[in-house]
Amino acid sequence: MPVKNRFAELLPEITAWRRDFHENPELLYEVHRTAGKVADLLRGFGCDEVVEGIGRTGVVGVIRGKTDASGRVVGLRADMDALPILEKTGLPHASKTPGVMHACGHDGHTAMLLGAAKYLAETRNFDGTCVVIFQPAEEGGGGGREMVADGLIDRWGIQEVYGMHNMPGIPVGTFAIRPGAIMAAADHFTITVTGKGGHAAKPHQCIDTTLVAAQIIVALQSIVSRNVDPLKQAVLSVCTLATDSPAYNVIPQEVVMKGTVRTMDPAVQDMVERRLSEVAQGVALALGATAAVQYDRGYPVTVNEPGMTEHAVSVARDVSGNVDPDTAPLMGAEDFSYMLNERPGAYIFLGNGNTASVHHPEYEFDDNAIPFGSSWYAGMVEARMPAA
């Protein structure tokens, strides 16, 4: 099952779709143009069912194989949304929307899955049903969660589900995956420190919230270094700090800090959440201030089911021969995790070559990766539901 010749033939067409999506990026759930084009293309391919508006603006296509003796249903997912970044690539197909850019390659993911859908609708060389899933709002909006809540899994009887993401720094045509946790849970927090404001020349009459906040920031770093098992992963970052005064000679009454926590283990996640509040409030109390902590859980850990990971590795190896089956986990987060929480499956990385990193204004998806990605998507369907 090497790169399929059909995708070499389709490459100019798939590339044109990808570049059209890139020129016309859309944010979060406002992917109306993208979703509309996806739905129109799926209908043109002859999909047996195309449904829009799942999870607000998600699109689902159903492709039935030549036979259905197995009764199996495999889902394939791609994300559609862009990022609020001003593009600086200077490419002919650069974004036409100022301040919005496909800086994470979701245009490529969508195009590759569309290519696979076209091939599968043409050949139908499998026994069962393929469900192609085009998701909005991966970039912080929880579109995967919303599609699941809207009945995605149960309505179409999806039994296993697979996703893919491009990865700069890995050669084009190379795949990388691991069983178990592959991407982190992403939580965020807000700490509001309240003291006693006043004149900067009279600190003894104040409770200095900036000093308290600074001490909290330093103390919070002890959670990862001294509370987390050294053999487990966690990241705690305070990323913003703002006072309620812009003046250079005023000790502010209030300071607000915001940050993120990344973990790979639910027990570690629970412990960090508890310790964050204890440390912030304890330090504030020791210095005469108060600290109110708001902690919000974000995307869960992305966990690859071991058996499904083996299937994904096998197909990737057949497609290109270049697979890292035990790649290091990433502390970034991915809302495909919501789908993997509902059904077993796997999430794989596909090399994007020596390009700028994702979320960078000079990032560009490498169209040479398309045949590999489309072949893997289609190969997962044919391998998991072989023709009778």
C-alpha positions as CSV (number, residue, x, y, z in Angstrom):
1,M,0.0,0.0,0.0
2,P,2.6,2.7,-1.1
3,V,1.6,6.2,-2.0
4,K,-1.4,5.6,-4.2
5,N,-0.9,6.6,-7.9
6,R,-4.4,8.2,-7.8
7,F,-3.1,10.9,-5.4
8,A,-0.3,11.7,-7.7
9,E,-2.9,12.3,-10.4
10,L,-5.1,14.3,-8.0
11,L,-2.2,16.4,-6.5
12,P,-2.8,19.5,-8.6
13,E,-6.5,19.5,-7.8
14,I,-5.9,18.8,-4.1
15,T,-3.2,21.5,-4.0
16,A,-5.6,24.0,-5.6
17,W,-8.2,23.3,-2.8
18,R,-5.5,23.7,-0.2
19,R,-4.3,27.0,-1.5
20,D,-7.9,28.3,-1.9
21,F,-8.5,27.5,1.8
22,H,-5.2,29.2,2.6
23,E,-6.1,32.4,0.8
24,N,-9.5,32.5,2.6
25,P,-8.8,31.6,6.2
26,E,-11.5,31.6,8.9
27,L,-11.4,31.5,12.7
28,L,-13.0,29.2,15.2
29,Y,-16.6,28.4,14.4
30,E,-16.9,31.1,11.7
31,V,-15.7,28.7,9.0
32,H,-18.8,29.2,6.8
33,R,-17.0,29.5,3.5
34,T,-14.6,26.6,4.2
35,A,-17.4,24.3,5.4
36,G,-19.6,25.2,2.5
37,K,-16.8,24.4,0.0
38,V,-16.1,21.1,1.8
39,A,-19.7,20.1,1.7
40,D,-20.1,21.0,-1.9
41,L,-17.0,18.9,-2.8
42,L,-18.2,15.9,-0.8
43,R,-21.5,16.0,-2.6
44,G,-19.7,16.3,-5.9
45,F,-17.6,13.2,-5.0
46,G,-20.8,11.2,-4.7
47,C,-20.7,10.7,-0.9
48,D,-23.8,8.8,0.3
49,E,-24.6,11.4,2.9
50,V,-23.3,14.9,3.6
51,V,-24.5,16.8,6.7
52,E,-23.5,20.3,7.7
53,G,-23.9,22.1,11.0
54,I,-22.6,19.4,13.3
55,G,-21.0,21.1,16.3
56,R,-22.2,24.4,14.9
57,T,-20.2,24.5,11.6
58,G,-18.7,21.0,11.3
59,V,-19.3,18.8,8.2
60,V,-19.7,15.1,8.1
61,G,-19.6,12.9,4.9
62,V,-20.5,9.2,4.7
63,I,-19.0,6.9,2.2
64,R,-20.2,3.3,2.1
65,G,-18.0,0.5,0.8
66,K,-18.9,-2.0,-1.9
67,T,-20.0,-4.3,0.9
68,D,-21.0,-4.0,4.5
69,A,-20.7,-7.6,5.8
70,S,-18.5,-6.4,8.7
71,G,-20.8,-3.6,9.8
72,R,-17.7,-1.6,10.8
73,V,-17.6,2.2,10.8
74,V,-14.3,4.1,10.7
75,G,-14.0,7.9,11.3
76,L,-11.4,10.1,9.8
77,R,-11.0,13.7,11.1
78,A,-9.5,16.9,9.8
79,D,-9.7,20.4,11.3
80,M,-10.7,23.5,9.3
81,D,-9.9,26.7,11.3
82,A,-7.1,29.2,11.0
83,L,-5.3,31.5,13.6
84,P,-5.4,35.2,14.3
85,I,-1.9,35.8,12.9
86,L,-0.7,38.3,10.3
87,E,0.8,36.2,7.5
88,K,4.4,37.1,6.4
89,T,5.2,34.4,3.8
90,G,4.8,36.7,0.8
91,L,3.4,33.7,-1.2
92,P,1.1,34.2,-4.2
93,H,-1.6,32.3,-2.3
94,A,-1.1,34.2,1.0
95,S,-4.1,35.1,3.1
96,K,-6.4,37.7,1.7
97,T,-7.8,38.4,5.2
98,P,-5.5,40.7,7.2
99,G,-4.6,39.3,10.6
100,V,-5.9,35.8,9.9
101,M,-3.7,33.0,8.6
102,H,-3.6,29.2,8.2
103,A,-0.4,29.1,10.4
104,C,-1.0,25.5,11.6
105,G,-1.7,23.7,8.4
106,H,-5.4,23.0,8.9
107,D,-5.8,23.9,5.2
108,G,-3.5,21.0,4.4
109,H,-5.3,18.6,6.7
110,T,-8.7,19.5,5.2
111,A,-7.4,19.2,1.6
112,M,-5.7,15.8,2.3
113,L,-8.9,14.4,3.8
114,L,-10.9,15.7,0.9
115,G,-8.5,13.9,-1.4
116,A,-8.9,10.7,0.5
117,A,-12.7,11.1,0.4
118,K,-12.7,11.6,-3.4
119,Y,-10.6,8.4,-3.8
120,L,-12.7,6.4,-1.4
121,A,-15.9,7.5,-3.1
122,E,-14.5,6.5,-6.5
123,T,-13.1,3.1,-5.5
124,R,-15.2,2.0,-2.4
125,N,-12.8,-0.9,-2.1
126,F,-13.6,-1.6,1.5
127,D,-16.2,-3.5,3.6
128,G,-18.0,-1.1,5.9
129,T,-18.6,2.6,6.2
130,C,-16.2,5.5,6.3
131,V,-17.2,8.7,8.0
132,V,-15.1,11.8,7.1
133,I,-15.2,14.5,9.8
134,F,-14.3,18.2,9.1
135,Q,-14.1,20.0,12.4
136,P,-14.2,23.7,13.2
137,A,-12.6,25.5,16.2
138,E,-9.6,23.3,17.0
139,E,-7.6,26.4,17.9
140,G,-8.9,27.0,21.4
141,G,-12.6,26.7,20.6
142,G,-13.3,23.0,21.5
143,G,-14.9,22.1,18.2
144,G,-14.2,18.5,18.7
145,R,-16.1,18.6,22.0
146,E,-19.0,20.4,20.3
147,M,-19.2,17.8,17.5
148,V,-19.2,15.0,20.0
149,A,-21.9,16.7,22.1
150,D,-23.9,17.2,18.9
151,G,-24.1,13.4,18.4
152,L,-21.2,12.8,16.0
153,I,-20.1,9.4,17.4
154,D,-23.5,7.8,18.1
155,R,-25.4,9.2,15.1
156,W,-23.1,7.6,12.6
157,G,-22.1,4.7,14.8
158,I,-18.4,5.4,14.6
159,Q,-16.4,2.6,16.2
160,E,-12.9,3.9,15.8
161,V,-11.5,7.3,14.8
162,Y,-8.2,8.6,13.4
163,G,-6.6,12.0,13.0
164,M,-3.5,13.6,11.6
165,H,-1.4,16.7,12.0
166,N,1.6,18.0,10.0
167,M,4.8,18.5,11.8
168,P,7.6,20.9,10.8
169,G,11.1,19.5,11.4
170,I,10.2,16.0,10.2
171,P,11.0,15.2,6.6
172,V,8.1,15.1,4.2
173,G,6.8,11.6,3.9
174,T,7.9,10.6,7.4
175,F,5.3,9.7,10.0
176,A,5.6,9.9,13.8
177,I,3.4,8.4,16.5
178,R,3.4,6.7,19.9
179,P,1.0,4.6,21.9
180,G,-0.6,6.1,25.0
181,A,-0.4,9.9,25.7
182,I,0.9,11.8,22.8
183,M,-0.3,15.3,23.5
184,A,-1.0,17.1,26.8
185,A,-4.0,18.3,28.6
186,A,-4.2,22.1,28.5
187,D,-5.6,24.0,31.4
188,H,-5.5,27.7,32.2
189,F,-5.7,29.8,35.3
190,T,-6.3,33.3,36.5
191,I,-4.9,34.5,39.9
192,T,-6.2,37.8,41.2
193,V,-4.0,39.3,43.9
194,T,-5.6,42.0,46.1
195,G,-3.7,44.1,48.5
196,K,-3.7,47.7,49.6
197,G,-2.8,50.3,47.0
198,G,-1.1,53.6,47.6
199,H,1.8,55.9,46.9
200,A,5.0,54.2,45.8
201,A,7.0,56.4,48.2
202,K,5.1,54.9,51.2
203,P,5.3,51.2,50.7
204,H,5.0,50.6,54.5
205,Q,1.4,52.0,54.3
206,C,0.5,49.5,51.5
207,I,0.3,45.8,50.8
208,D,2.4,45.7,47.6
209,T,0.5,43.4,45.1
210,T,3.3,43.4,42.6
211,L,5.7,42.1,45.2
212,V,3.1,39.4,46.2
213,A,2.6,38.5,42.5
214,A,6.3,38.2,41.9
215,Q,6.7,35.9,44.9
216,I,3.7,33.8,43.8
217,I,5.3,33.4,40.3
218,V,8.5,32.1,41.8
219,A,6.8,29.9,44.3
220,L,4.6,28.3,41.6
221,Q,7.7,26.9,39.9
222,S,8.3,24.7,42.9
223,I,5.2,22.7,42.0
224,V,6.7,21.1,39.0
225,S,10.2,20.8,40.4
226,R,9.2,19.6,43.9
227,N,5.7,18.1,43.7
228,V,5.6,16.3,40.4
229,D,7.2,12.9,40.0
230,P,10.4,13.6,38.0
231,L,9.4,10.7,35.7
232,K,6.2,12.4,34.7
233,Q,5.6,15.5,32.7
234,A,4.1,18.9,33.7
235,V,4.5,22.5,32.6
236,L,3.3,25.5,34.6
237,S,3.7,28.9,33.0
238,V,2.6,32.3,34.2
239,C,2.2,34.2,30.9
240,T,0.7,37.6,31.6
241,L,0.7,40.0,34.5
242,A,-1.4,43.2,34.6
243,T,-2.1,45.8,37.3
244,D,-5.0,48.1,37.7
245,S,-2.7,51.1,37.5
246,P,-0.6,52.4,34.6
247,A,1.3,54.9,36.8
248,Y,5.0,54.6,37.6
249,N,4.5,55.9,41.2
250,V,1.4,53.9,42.3
251,I,1.4,50.6,44.1
252,P,-1.6,48.9,42.6
253,Q,-4.6,47.6,44.6
254,E,-4.9,44.6,42.3
255,V,-2.7,42.4,40.1
256,V,-4.1,39.7,37.7
257,M,-1.9,36.9,36.5
258,K,-2.8,34.4,33.8
259,G,-1.1,31.2,32.7
260,T,-1.4,27.6,31.5
261,V,-0.8,24.1,32.9
262,R,0.1,21.2,30.7
263,T,0.0,17.6,32.0
264,M,0.0,14.1,30.6
265,D,-1.5,12.3,33.6
266,P,-4.9,12.9,35.2
267,A,-3.5,12.4,38.7
268,V,-0.8,14.9,38.0
269,Q,-3.4,17.3,36.6
270,D,-5.4,17.1,39.8
271,M,-2.4,17.6,42.0
272,V,-1.2,20.6,40.1
273,E,-4.6,22.2,40.2
274,R,-4.8,21.7,44.0
275,R,-1.2,22.9,44.7
276,L,-1.6,26.0,42.5
277,S,-4.4,27.3,44.7
278,E,-2.6,26.3,47.9
279,V,0.7,28.0,46.9
280,A,-0.9,31.2,45.5
281,Q,-3.2,31.7,48.5
282,G,-0.5,30.7,51.0
283,V,2.1,33.2,49.7
284,A,-0.5,35.9,49.5
285,L,-1.6,35.3,53.0
286,A,2.0,35.3,54.3
287,L,2.4,38.8,52.8
288,G,-0.9,40.2,53.9
289,A,-2.7,40.0,50.7
290,T,-5.4,37.7,49.2
291,A,-5.3,35.6,46.1
292,A,-8.4,34.4,44.3
293,V,-7.7,31.5,41.9
294,Q,-9.8,30.5,38.9
295,Y,-8.7,27.2,37.3
296,D,-10.3,26.0,34.1
297,R,-9.8,22.6,32.5
298,G,-9.2,22.7,28.8
299,Y,-8.5,20.0,26.2
300,P,-7.9,16.5,27.8
301,V,-4.8,14.4,27.2
302,T,-4.7,13.0,23.7
303,V,-4.3,9.2,24.2
304,N,-3.6,6.8,21.4
305,E,-5.1,3.3,22.0
306,P,-2.1,0.9,21.6
307,G,-3.7,-1.6,19.2
308,M,-5.0,1.2,17.0
309,T,-1.6,2.8,17.1
310,E,-0.1,-0.4,15.7
311,H,-2.6,-0.3,12.8
312,A,-1.7,3.3,12.1
313,V,2.0,2.5,12.1
314,S,1.4,-0.4,9.7
315,V,-0.4,1.7,7.2
316,A,2.1,4.6,7.5
317,R,5.0,2.1,7.0
318,D,3.2,0.8,3.9
319,V,2.7,4.3,2.6
320,S,6.2,5.6,3.0
321,G,8.4,3.2,4.9
322,N,9.5,6.0,7.2
323,V,7.8,5.8,10.6
324,D,8.9,6.7,14.1
325,P,6.6,4.5,16.2
326,D,7.8,5.9,19.5
327,T,8.1,9.6,19.0
328,A,8.4,11.8,22.1
329,P,5.1,13.2,23.4
330,L,4.4,16.9,23.0
331,M,3.1,19.3,25.6
332,G,0.9,21.0,23.1
333,A,-2.8,20.1,23.2
334,E,-5.3,18.8,20.7
335,D,-9.1,18.7,20.9
336,F,-9.2,15.4,18.8
337,S,-8.8,14.1,22.4
338,Y,-12.5,14.5,22.9
339,M,-13.2,12.0,20.0
340,L,-10.5,9.6,21.3
341,N,-12.2,9.8,24.7
342,E,-15.4,8.4,23.1
343,R,-13.9,5.8,20.8
344,P,-10.5,4.1,20.4
345,G,-8.2,5.4,17.7
346,A,-4.9,7.1,17.0
347,Y,-3.4,10.5,16.1
348,I,-0.4,10.6,13.9
349,F,2.1,13.3,12.8
350,L,3.2,13.7,9.1
351,G,6.4,15.5,8.3
352,N,6.2,19.0,6.8
353,G,9.9,19.4,6.1
354,N,12.2,22.2,7.1
355,T,9.6,24.9,7.4
356,A,8.8,27.5,10.1
357,S,7.1,26.1,13.1
358,V,3.3,26.0,13.4
359,H,1.7,29.2,14.7
360,H,4.5,31.3,13.1
361,P,3.7,34.0,10.6
362,E,6.1,32.5,8.0
363,Y,4.8,28.9,8.3
364,E,3.7,27.2,5.1
365,F,2.2,23.8,4.6
366,D,4.3,21.7,2.1
367,D,2.0,20.5,-0.7
368,N,4.5,17.6,-1.3
369,A,3.1,16.0,1.8
370,I,-0.4,15.7,0.3
371,P,0.0,12.3,-1.4
372,F,1.4,10.8,1.8
373,G,-1.4,12.2,4.0
374,S,-4.2,11.3,1.7
375,S,-2.8,7.8,1.2
376,W,-2.6,7.3,4.9
377,Y,-6.2,8.4,5.5
378,A,-7.5,6.2,2.7
379,G,-5.2,3.3,3.7
380,M,-6.6,3.3,7.2
381,V,-10.1,2.7,5.8
382,E,-8.9,-0.1,3.5
383,A,-6.8,-1.7,6.1
384,R,-9.3,-1.6,9.0
385,M,-12.2,-2.6,6.7
386,P,-10.7,-4.9,4.0
387,A,-12.9,-5.7,1.1
388,A,-14.7,-9.0,1.5
